[in-house]
Amino acid sequence: MNNSSELKKKFSFSPKDLNIREIIGNTTELFEQDLRLKNINISMELSLAVVVHADQEMLSAILRNLLSNAIKFSEMDSMIIIRTFLDDIWFCLEIEDFGIGMDERIKNKILSKSIVPASIDAKNDMGVGMGLALSKEFILNHDGLLEIHSIIGEGTTVKIKLPLNQTK
């Protein structure tokens, strides 16, 4: 599903004003058991209550996918940092893990329009990256951007940027 018009046919796009702190809180609660099993702590560095004009289902799916990946690719006894902040014309949300990282080839595939190739996670499970590809399409549907910074063996920071003209 690389085409935004295909995506719009399969998912209705219904943006409304959302409390980002509430969405993040609800999402992290879904992963409490996974976090406990790997003894991963979450640190939140959230800007003051920000209302984001976005589609709730799509934004929740993006956050679930990014947090799921951060947990999946993190080592035992590590940390994940969730940040929100304003940057010029953007509302930004970052999820940073200190896991296995990804190489440039995989990162470039994710950021291109290609389907993401299989990769091996911290437990040698195979991951195809379809959730991240779908998340990228959801972000683009909001006229947003996806950025990935990663270093093998050190971790990954995934940033989503939504235009402030849609954020209050």
Kinemage of the C-alpha trace (Angstrom):
@kinemage 1
@onewidth
@group {chain A} dominant
@subgroup {mainchain}
@vectorlist {calphas} color= white
{ca met a 1} P 0.000 0.000 0.000
{ca asn a 2} L 2.274 2.750 -1.256
{ca asn a 3} L -0.341 5.087 -2.633
{ca ser a 4} L -2.169 7.624 -0.458
{ca ser a 5} L -5.308 7.370 -2.595
{ca glu a 6} L -5.342 3.584 -2.010
{ca leu a 7} L -4.978 4.287 1.692
{ca lys a 8} L -7.871 6.744 1.730
{ca lys a 9} L -10.090 4.109 0.086
{ca lys a 10} L -9.300 1.606 2.855
{ca phe a 11} L -9.288 4.007 5.838
{ca ser a 12} L -11.522 6.995 6.424
{ca phe a 13} L -9.610 10.134 7.375
{ca ser a 14} L -11.458 12.007 10.132
{ca pro a 15} L -9.187 14.525 11.854
{ca lys a 16} L -10.287 16.203 15.073
{ca asp a 17} L -8.638 17.943 18.018
{ca leu a 18} L -6.881 15.359 20.224
{ca asn a 19} L -5.003 15.613 23.512
{ca ile a 20} L -1.612 14.111 22.644
{ca arg a 21} L -0.771 13.374 26.295
{ca glu a 22} L -3.917 11.268 26.571
{ca ile a 23} L -3.146 9.360 23.353
{ca ile a 24} L 0.424 8.656 24.522
{ca gly a 25} L -0.785 7.587 27.978
{ca asn a 26} L -3.379 5.212 26.544
{ca thr a 27} L -0.834 3.749 24.134
{ca thr a 28} L 1.845 3.112 26.758
{ca glu a 29} L -0.735 1.370 28.967
{ca leu a 30} L -1.315 -1.164 26.179
{ca phe a 31} L 2.332 -2.245 26.416
{ca glu a 32} L 2.726 -2.466 30.212
{ca gln a 33} L 3.142 -6.253 30.170
{ca asp a 34} L 5.688 -6.188 27.320
{ca leu a 35} L 7.645 -3.475 29.120
{ca arg a 36} L 7.661 -5.473 32.366
{ca leu a 37} L 8.751 -8.684 30.619
{ca lys a 38} L 11.828 -6.955 29.181
{ca asn a 39} L 12.294 -4.662 32.200
{ca ile a 40} L 12.163 -1.583 29.977
{ca asn a 41} L 11.461 1.788 31.574
{ca ile a 42} L 9.676 4.577 29.719
{ca ser a 43} L 10.716 8.177 30.262
{ca met a 44} L 8.325 10.852 29.005
{ca glu a 45} L 9.491 14.351 28.145
{ca leu a 46} L 6.213 15.873 27.014
{ca ser a 47} L 5.591 19.515 26.191
{ca leu a 48} L 2.687 21.244 27.879
{ca ala a 49} L -0.744 19.936 26.960
{ca val a 50} L -0.802 20.138 23.200
{ca val a 51} L -3.903 19.581 21.144
{ca val a 52} L -3.133 17.945 17.814
{ca his a 53} L -5.561 18.064 14.899
{ca ala a 54} L -5.299 14.491 13.628
{ca asp a 55} L -7.207 11.322 12.893
{ca gln a 56} L -7.414 9.484 16.231
{ca glu a 57} L -7.315 5.961 14.782
{ca met a 58} L -4.355 6.742 12.540
{ca leu a 59} L -2.402 8.596 15.237
{ca ser a 60} L -3.039 5.793 17.735
{ca ala a 61} L -1.916 3.201 15.168
{ca ile a 62} L 1.277 5.186 14.488
{ca leu a 63} L 2.098 5.394 18.195
{ca arg a 64} L 1.308 1.710 18.777
{ca asn a 65} L 3.589 0.713 15.930
{ca leu a 66} L 6.477 2.971 16.938
{ca leu a 67} L 6.305 1.900 20.580
{ca ser a 68} L 5.937 -1.765 19.634
{ca asn a 69} L 9.038 -1.528 17.437
{ca ala a 70} L 10.989 0.286 20.151
{ca ile a 71} L 10.155 -2.486 22.628
{ca lys a 72} L 10.780 -5.266 20.112
{ca phe a 73} L 14.201 -3.983 19.106
{ca ser a 74} L 15.327 -3.017 22.630
{ca glu a 75} L 17.511 -5.169 24.817
{ca met a 76} L 16.452 -6.318 28.278
{ca asp a 77} L 16.835 -3.763 31.087
{ca ser a 78} L 16.871 -0.715 28.836
{ca met a 79} L 14.923 2.509 28.400
{ca ile a 80} L 12.626 4.137 25.849
{ca ile a 81} L 12.179 7.916 25.766
{ca ile a 82} L 9.025 9.539 24.390
{ca arg a 83} L 9.317 13.271 23.648
{ca thr a 84} L 6.934 15.880 22.301
{ca phe a 85} L 7.904 19.426 21.395
{ca leu a 86} L 7.262 22.244 18.949
{ca asp a 87} L 9.837 22.960 16.246
{ca asp a 88} L 9.219 25.979 14.019
{ca ile a 89} L 6.158 24.964 11.975
{ca trp a 90} L 5.934 21.400 13.341
{ca phe a 91} L 4.544 19.482 16.273
{ca cys a 92} L 7.130 16.737 16.868
{ca leu a 93} L 6.888 13.396 18.605
{ca glu a 94} L 10.002 11.262 19.081
{ca ile a 95} L 10.384 7.723 20.331
{ca glu a 96} L 13.985 6.844 21.168
{ca asp a 97} L 15.219 3.386 22.069
{ca phe a 98} L 18.661 2.122 22.995
{ca gly a 99} L 18.322 -1.167 21.150
{ca ile a 100} L 20.038 -2.837 18.231
{ca gly a 101} L 19.648 0.035 15.755
{ca met a 102} L 19.253 -0.389 12.011
{ca asp a 103} L 21.582 -0.042 9.077
{ca glu a 104} L 21.278 2.652 6.408
{ca arg a 105} L 19.884 0.222 3.818
{ca ile a 106} L 16.885 -0.678 5.985
{ca lys a 107} L 16.383 2.947 7.068
{ca asn a 108} L 16.425 4.109 3.430
{ca lys a 109} L 13.927 1.389 2.434
{ca ile a 110} L 11.560 2.538 5.188
{ca leu a 111} L 11.853 6.169 4.109
{ca ser a 112} L 11.418 5.321 0.414
{ca lys a 113} L 8.176 4.145 -1.111
{ca ser a 114} L 9.375 0.537 -1.112
{ca ile a 115} L 8.073 -2.223 1.104
{ca val a 116} L 10.490 -2.780 3.967
{ca pro a 117} L 12.617 -5.943 3.733
{ca ala a 118} L 12.639 -8.454 6.567
{ca ser a 119} L 15.012 -7.649 9.406
{ca ile a 120} L 16.095 -9.509 12.510
{ca asp a 121} L 15.146 -8.148 15.920
{ca ala a 122} L 16.933 -8.483 19.253
{ca lys a 123} L 15.524 -12.007 19.767
{ca asn a 124} L 16.259 -13.105 16.167
{ca asp a 125} L 12.569 -12.811 15.274
{ca met a 126} L 11.811 -11.727 11.748
{ca gly a 127} L 10.082 -8.385 11.256
{ca val a 128} L 8.882 -7.219 7.864
{ca gly a 129} L 8.271 -3.570 8.738
{ca met a 130} L 4.758 -3.478 7.329
{ca gly a 131} L 3.490 -1.615 10.406
{ca leu a 132} L 6.099 1.084 9.923
{ca ala a 133} L 5.275 1.345 6.215
{ca leu a 134} L 1.590 1.793 7.096
{ca ser a 135} L 2.491 4.318 9.808
{ca lys a 136} L 4.485 6.285 7.243
{ca glu a 137} L 1.436 6.415 4.975
{ca phe a 138} L -0.724 7.602 7.883
{ca ile a 139} L 1.829 10.333 8.662
{ca leu a 140} L 1.848 11.443 5.013
{ca asn a 141} L -1.953 11.489 5.090
{ca his a 142} L -1.626 14.208 7.769
{ca asp a 143} L 0.869 16.149 5.564
{ca gly a 144} L 3.514 15.127 8.083
{ca leu a 145} L 7.053 13.834 7.907
{ca leu a 146} L 8.848 10.762 9.221
{ca glu a 147} L 12.514 10.956 10.229
{ca ile a 148} L 14.698 8.107 11.459
{ca his a 149} L 18.094 8.419 13.129
{ca ser a 150} L 19.776 5.138 13.979
{ca ile a 151} L 23.178 3.736 14.870
{ca ile a 152} L 23.813 -0.007 14.857
{ca gly a 153} L 24.289 -1.238 18.412
{ca glu a 154} L 23.229 2.081 19.970
{ca gly a 155} L 19.568 2.522 19.117
{ca thr a 156} L 17.035 4.379 17.031
{ca thr a 157} L 15.073 7.618 17.268
{ca val a 158} L 11.946 7.857 15.142
{ca lys a 159} L 10.404 11.324 14.815
{ca ile a 160} L 7.012 12.178 13.409
{ca lys a 161} L 6.318 15.778 12.474
{ca leu a 162} L 2.820 17.146 12.006
{ca pro a 163} L 2.269 20.652 10.629
{ca leu a 164} L 1.287 23.232 13.238
{ca asn a 165} L -1.363 24.618 10.913
{ca gln a 166} L -3.242 21.425 11.847
{ca thr a 167} L -2.177 21.596 15.517
{ca lys a 168} L -3.527 23.948 18.153
